[in-house]
Amino acid sequence: MSDPLSAFDALAGRIADIQRRFAGLQDDLAELSGTATDDSGLVTATVDAAGELQGVTFAPAALRAGAEELSAMVLAAYRQARSAAAEQLTDRTEGLEATLGAGLGGLFGEPGDFSAQGRRLEEAIERLGRLDGRLPGPPA
């Protein structure tokens, strides 16, 4: 692939392949959550894929605990829920960096930052489209 058009075509094909393979991944990640209960079984926490707290539930007995003990239970449930979400995230994105390839990894942001990856992929596709418009057509 010594000529620029072949290199461009190869890059465009690679990007199109990546776009096809990971279409829907963002939706899958939007649905990902982790839920865990502390060791006492009295506090349950739920987080989203980013580890943001989405909900906390308390068994009635939890409310009888002192503020310090209740705080510890909430933190324990939250940490376990984040760990569960992170594990799911790892399972769903395993091999993503290898698929993107070392040369393209920087183009799409940090692993796990799927919103940035989507924006950068769209920007790259737009650039490729503009570049394609400036290239001469095939010989007649």
Wavefront OBJ file of the C-alpha trace (Angstrom):
o trace
v 0.000 0.000 0.000
v 2.474 2.593 -1.075
v 0.084 4.951 -2.882
v -2.049 7.373 -0.806
v -5.371 6.300 -2.347
v -4.829 2.695 -1.311
v -3.916 3.792 2.198
v -6.992 6.032 2.321
v -9.235 3.211 1.098
v -7.777 0.838 3.688
v -8.338 3.355 6.496
v -11.875 4.107 5.322
v -12.610 0.371 5.189
v -11.199 -0.139 8.668
v -13.283 2.694 10.094
v -16.431 1.403 8.372
v -15.745 -2.061 9.791
v -15.286 -0.635 13.285
v -18.503 1.352 12.938
v -20.435 -1.763 11.883
v -18.965 -3.972 14.600
v -19.699 -1.537 17.405
v -23.069 -0.217 16.271
v -25.373 -0.662 19.203
v -22.588 -0.913 21.776
v -23.525 2.487 23.180
v -27.127 1.303 23.640
v -25.891 -1.833 25.401
v -23.795 0.290 27.731
v -26.684 2.654 28.429
v -28.605 -0.331 29.794
v -25.707 -1.629 31.879
v -26.011 -1.291 35.653
v -24.617 -2.849 38.757
v -26.644 -3.640 41.865
v -25.286 -4.934 45.148
v -26.319 -5.333 48.748
v -24.046 -4.690 51.688
v -22.937 -7.605 53.884
v -25.736 -7.016 56.403
v -28.336 -7.341 53.629
v -30.003 -4.113 54.728
v -28.828 -1.645 52.059
v -28.897 -2.110 48.285
v -27.325 0.292 45.793
v -27.589 0.508 42.008
v -25.150 2.338 39.711
v -25.003 2.916 35.956
v -22.139 2.023 33.582
v -20.215 5.125 34.647
v -20.556 4.230 38.328
v -23.064 7.005 39.018
v -25.441 6.153 41.846
v -28.927 5.502 40.454
v -30.708 4.326 43.567
v -30.422 3.166 47.170
v -32.948 1.071 49.054
v -33.059 0.359 52.751
v -34.615 -2.524 54.629
v -36.649 -1.190 57.569
v -34.072 -2.511 60.034
v -31.364 -0.385 58.374
v -33.077 2.747 59.589
v -32.556 1.620 63.185
v -28.777 1.641 62.714
v -26.912 4.706 63.822
v -25.826 7.313 61.275
v -22.240 6.038 61.200
v -23.246 2.394 60.708
v -25.840 3.310 58.070
v -23.250 5.394 56.225
v -20.839 2.443 56.233
v -23.563 0.133 54.881
v -24.415 2.574 52.072
v -20.753 2.942 51.108
v -20.235 -0.819 51.116
v -23.281 -1.418 48.901
v -22.234 1.410 46.577
v -18.668 0.099 46.218
v -19.889 -3.428 45.514
v -22.378 -2.125 42.922
v -19.626 -0.113 41.199
v -17.462 -3.208 41.130
v -20.295 -5.241 39.591
v -20.896 -2.568 36.931
v -17.172 -2.340 36.153
v -16.998 -6.109 35.743
v -19.923 -6.054 33.305
v -18.321 -3.176 31.419
v -15.079 -5.130 31.125
v -16.936 -8.205 29.901
v -18.839 -6.241 27.243
v -15.831 -4.274 25.977
v -13.172 -6.971 26.239
v -10.906 -6.812 23.209
v -12.150 -3.386 22.115
v -8.696 -1.821 22.229
v -7.192 -4.722 20.291
v -9.948 -4.433 17.689
v -9.353 -0.745 17.237
v -5.662 -1.389 16.907
v -2.798 0.486 18.478
v -2.572 2.897 15.553
v -6.246 3.873 15.765
v -6.635 3.754 19.549
v -5.699 7.408 20.038
v -8.185 8.453 17.383
v -11.090 7.127 19.433
v -10.203 8.343 22.944
v -9.539 6.397 26.092
v -10.851 2.853 26.530
v -14.226 2.954 28.243
v -15.036 6.519 27.102
v -17.646 5.485 24.557
v -19.284 8.879 24.154
v -15.921 10.376 23.129
v -15.282 7.392 20.895
v -18.604 7.880 19.124
v -17.948 11.606 18.592
v -14.451 10.965 17.294
v -15.673 8.216 15.002
v -18.300 10.570 13.555
v -15.642 13.293 13.132
v -13.303 10.843 11.392
v -16.074 9.732 9.041
v -16.889 13.370 8.219
v -13.211 14.070 7.505
v -13.004 11.014 5.305
v -16.083 12.202 3.417
v -14.575 15.660 2.854
v -11.296 14.102 1.784
v -13.104 11.734 -0.550
v -14.843 14.720 -2.179
v -11.486 16.367 -2.896
v -9.915 13.278 -4.431
v -10.075 12.829 -8.181
v -12.483 10.196 -9.437
v -11.332 6.962 -11.024
v -9.855 7.297 -14.534
v -12.453 7.183 -17.315
l 1 2 3 4 5 6 7 8 9 10 11 12 13 14 15 16 17 18 19 20 21 22 23 24 25 26 27 28 29 30 31 32 33 34 35 36 37 38 39 40 41 42 43 44 45 46 47 48 49 50 51 52 53 54 55 56 57 58 59 60 61 62 63 64 65 66 67 68 69 70 71 72 73 74 75 76 77 78 79 80 81 82 83 84 85 86 87 88 89 90 91 92 93 94 95 96 97 98 99 100 101 102 103 104 105 106 107 108 109 110 111 112 113 114 115 116 117 118 119 120 121 122 123 124 125 126 127 128 129 130 131 132 133 134 135 136 137 138 139 140
